Structures are given as structure tokens and as C-alpha cells.
Amino acid sequence: MQSLEGKVALVTGASSGIGAAVAVALANAGAHVAAGARRTDRLAELAPRVAAGAAGEILPVKLDVADEQSVRDAVATTVEHFGRLDVVVSNAGVMLVGPVQGADTADWTRMVNTNLLGSMYVAHAALPYLLESKGTLVQTSSTAGRSASAGSGAYAATKFGVNAFAEALRQEVTTQGVRVVLIEPGMVDTELASHVTDPTMLAMAEQLYASVRTLRPEDIANAVLYAVTQPGHVAVNELLVRPTDQVA
Ligand SMILES: NC(=O)c1ccc[n+]([C@@H]2O[C@H](COP(=O)([O-])OP(=O)(O)OC[C@H]3O[C@@H](n4cnc5c(N)ncnc54)[C@H](OP(=O)(O)O)[C@@H]3O)[C@@H](O)[C@H]2O)c1
């Protein structure tokens, strides 16, 4: 296992759910973590969650992944503050599911700009530093990046896009020592479904999440930790983690 002590990480979408758990887990494992999101008040709640005596720390960084300049600034702030960049967890995302017919296309724009373009901006801005450190890019995708279903068309399209981009990038950089890791969670108990704007889909999503023993954000943080602490010659490229009760 590779130690994270002295390593520097940037986590996007760190103000709640999976990203918050990942930021805390990385800091507990000794990493210096820049935690990025738009809600800085929520980012300020992360540092007290890091175990007393842990070697790592958390630096809140205001970040809107849909704004390329904001992404560049967050990467620059991370490197200026901590001196390097070893691990990027590109995790920010929104899930505004609903059927194609009658959809509010503003939801589609927001998902493409955040989930797909946002993660591409993050990879692009961080890559020079990851090449220098022979670091690791972890990309949060979804089971929806593997199979689409009625009502999830636009969300699944962004996650299929994320998977395609990650695989292409992996082929470009793996022989230069940069590892690209896709994490594909099933249902995780977070705020994600609460942002659904279609009332019928919101009720369906709430019912679906209530029908299984969902994963906790810490379960996904454990998967991220597993991937980023492998020895340098081991690339865990894809991790699909579902709740045991989740069928599709
Ligand atoms: N929960 C699940 O069941 C599940 C399953 C599969 C995949 N995922 C994926 O896991 C990732 C994290 O989601 P979650 O479940 O942890 O949901 P969450 O609790 O709603 O967290 C989403 C995070 O993304 C951030 N975010 C959204 N738009 C952003 C933007 N424009 N710029 C920067 N940050 C932004 C939010 O921060 P701010 O609002 O403060 O900016 C928040 O920190 C997403 O990519 C999601 O698609 C989740």
C-alpha cells in the first residue's frame, strides 16, 4: 500500500455526500486536501471531521466546475498552497432526472456543464501537475454510466461521456505513470436526488432510495482510498460499487 502522507489532493464536489467523505478520508490518511465546491459554508464544516492527530488537513476552495476559469483558479490555489498535486477526485455532479418528453432543457444544460464539461475542465487543468507527480485522477461516474434507463437519458448521457473521456485519457497518459480511475457508485445516501426538479421523478427517486439499504458516502470513500493507495505499478481503472440490495 502506498502512503498518502505528504501527498496533495484536490476533491471537487466536496461540500456534501461522496466528495465530503472522500476529502475527510484522504485527510485522515495523511493527505493535504483542497476541498472544492460552491457552498463554502459547507466546506468549512469538513476540517472538524478530520481525526485529531491525523497528518492530513483540509483547505476549503471555492469552485464552480462549470466555469473553466474557476477550475483553473482552484487547481492553481491548490498547487500554490501545497506545492504539488498528486490525487484529483473529480466528483462534482448533479442528477436532474426526468423523461425526455416535456423535460426542462435547462436541467440538461446544467448536467452537461457540471458532470461532463466540468470534469473535462478539471482533468485538463490538473493534468500537467499529475504528469509531474505521476499522480492519479479519480473520476466519479455512476451505474448510469454503464446502462441507461427510462427517465435517466440526459444524466446517463453525461456519465457515459465521462466514462468515454476517462478511457481515452487513460490510454493517453498511463505509460507516463498517471493512473485514471473510474468509480461507479450505485445508490448512495446523499443530497443528490433531492435536487430533482420533476415532482414525479423526485417522488420516484425518493421511493427507490428508501427501498434499499443504500451505500453510505464513506463506502465510496473506502473505494477511492483503495484505488489511490495501490503501489505505482497497479492501476485500478474501474470500480463498480452497488448496494447489495440494488438489482439494476
Ligand atoms: N448518490 C448517488 O446515489 C450517486 C450514485 C452514482 C453516482 N453519483 C455521483 O457522485 C457524485 C457526488 O454526488 P453525491 O451523491 O455526493 O451528491 P451531493 O451530496 O448532491 O453532492 C454533489 C456535490 O457536487 C457539487 N457540485 C454540484 N455542482 C457543482 C458545480 N457547478 N461546481 C462545483 N461543485 C458542484 C456540490 O457542491 P455545491 O452545490 O456546494 O457546489 C456537492 O458538493 C456526483 O457526480 C454523482 O453523479 C452519486
The ligand as an SDF file (V2000), in Angstrom:
LIG
                    3D

 48 52  0  0  0  0  0  0  0  0999 V2000
  -25.6890    9.4880   -4.5980 N   0  0  0  0  0  0  0  0  0  0  0  0
  -25.7460    8.5520   -5.5280 C   0  0  0  0  0  0  0  0  0  0  0  0
  -26.6140    7.6530   -5.4550 O   0  0  0  0  0  0  0  0  0  0  0  0
  -24.7660    8.5470   -6.6780 C   0  0  0  0  0  0  0  0  0  0  0  0
  -24.7240    7.4120   -7.4870 C   0  0  0  0  0  0  0  0  0  0  0  0
  -23.8510    7.3870   -8.5650 C   0  0  0  0  0  0  0  0  0  0  0  0
  -23.0370    8.4720   -8.8030 C   0  0  0  0  0  0  0  0  0  0  0  0
  -23.0880    9.5770   -8.0140 N   0  0  0  0  0  0  0  0  0  0  0  0
  -22.2200   10.7080   -8.3370 C   0  0  0  0  0  0  0  0  0  0  0  0
  -21.4790   11.0740   -7.2030 O   0  0  0  0  0  0  0  0  0  0  0  0
  -21.0940   12.4460   -7.3210 C   0  0  0  0  0  0  0  0  0  0  0  0
  -21.3370   13.1480   -5.9950 C   0  0  0  0  0  0  0  0  0  0  0  0
  -22.7140   13.1700   -5.7380 O   0  0  0  0  0  0  0  0  0  0  0  0
  -23.3550   12.9310   -4.2960 P   0  0  0  0  0  0  0  0  0  0  0  0
  -24.1750   11.7220   -4.3890 O   0  0  0  0  0  0  0  0  0  0  0  0
  -22.3250   13.0270   -3.2550 O   0  0  0  0  0  0  0  0  0  0  0  0
  -24.3910   14.1670   -4.2520 O   0  0  0  0  0  0  0  0  0  0  0  0
  -24.4110   15.5510   -3.4290 P   0  0  0  0  0  0  0  0  0  0  0  0
  -24.4030   15.2800   -1.9690 O   0  0  0  0  0  0  0  0  0  0  0  0
  -25.5320   16.3060   -4.0210 O   0  0  0  0  0  0  0  0  0  0  0  0
  -23.0210   16.2120   -3.8070 O   0  0  0  0  0  0  0  0  0  0  0  0
  -22.8000   16.8370   -5.0440 C   0  0  0  0  0  0  0  0  0  0  0  0
  -21.5940   17.7190   -4.9150 C   0  0  0  0  0  0  0  0  0  0  0  0
  -21.3260   18.3150   -6.2010 O   0  0  0  0  0  0  0  0  0  0  0  0
  -21.1240   19.6970   -6.0020 C   0  0  0  0  0  0  0  0  0  0  0  0
  -21.4390   20.4730   -7.1920 N   0  0  0  0  0  0  0  0  0  0  0  0
  -22.5790   20.4960   -7.9080 C   0  0  0  0  0  0  0  0  0  0  0  0
  -22.4860   21.4020   -8.9030 N   0  0  0  0  0  0  0  0  0  0  0  0
  -21.2420   21.9510   -8.7970 C   0  0  0  0  0  0  0  0  0  0  0  0
  -20.5430   22.9410   -9.5170 C   0  0  0  0  0  0  0  0  0  0  0  0
  -21.0920   23.5780  -10.5740 N   0  0  0  0  0  0  0  0  0  0  0  0
  -19.2900   23.2440   -9.1400 N   0  0  0  0  0  0  0  0  0  0  0  0
  -18.7190   22.6300   -8.0820 C   0  0  0  0  0  0  0  0  0  0  0  0
  -19.3260   21.6960   -7.3430 N   0  0  0  0  0  0  0  0  0  0  0  0
  -20.5850   21.3580   -7.7100 C   0  0  0  0  0  0  0  0  0  0  0  0
  -21.9920   20.0670   -4.8150 C   0  0  0  0  0  0  0  0  0  0  0  0
  -21.4430   21.2340   -4.1960 O   0  0  0  0  0  0  0  0  0  0  0  0
  -22.0380   22.7230   -4.2850 P   0  0  0  0  0  0  0  0  0  0  0  0
  -23.5050   22.6220   -4.5450 O   0  0  0  0  0  0  0  0  0  0  0  0
  -21.6860   23.2860   -2.9390 O   0  0  0  0  0  0  0  0  0  0  0  0
  -21.2650   23.3750   -5.3850 O   0  0  0  0  0  0  0  0  0  0  0  0
  -21.7920   18.8590   -3.9240 C   0  0  0  0  0  0  0  0  0  0  0  0
  -20.6160   19.0130   -3.1540 O   0  0  0  0  0  0  0  0  0  0  0  0
  -21.8690   13.0080   -8.4980 C   0  0  0  0  0  0  0  0  0  0  0  0
  -21.0150   13.0900   -9.6350 O   0  0  0  0  0  0  0  0  0  0  0  0
  -22.9540   11.9730   -8.7450 C   0  0  0  0  0  0  0  0  0  0  0  0
  -23.3870   11.9450  -10.0840 O   0  0  0  0  0  0  0  0  0  0  0  0
  -23.9250    9.6320   -6.9330 C   0  0  0  0  0  0  0  0  0  0  0  0
  1  2  1  0
  2  3  2  0
  2  4  1  0
  4  5  1  0
  4 48  2  0
  5  6  2  0
  6  7  1  0
  7  8  2  0
  8  9  1  0
  8 48  1  0
  9 10  1  0
  9 46  1  0
 10 11  1  0
 11 12  1  0
 11 44  1  0
 12 13  1  0
 13 14  1  0
 14 15  2  0
 14 16  1  0
 14 17  1  0
 17 18  1  0
 18 19  2  0
 18 20  1  0
 18 21  1  0
 21 22  1  0
 22 23  1  0
 23 24  1  0
 23 42  1  0
 24 25  1  0
 25 26  1  0
 25 36  1  0
 26 27  1  0
 26 35  1  0
 27 28  2  0
 28 29  1  0
 29 30  1  0
 29 35  2  0
 30 31  1  0
 30 32  2  0
 32 33  1  0
 33 34  2  0
 34 35  1  0
 36 37  1  0
 36 42  1  0
 37 38  1  0
 38 39  2  0
 38 40  1  0
 38 41  1  0
 42 43  1  0
 44 45  1  0
 44 46  1  0
 46 47  1  0
M  CHG  2   8   1  16  -1
M  END
$$$$
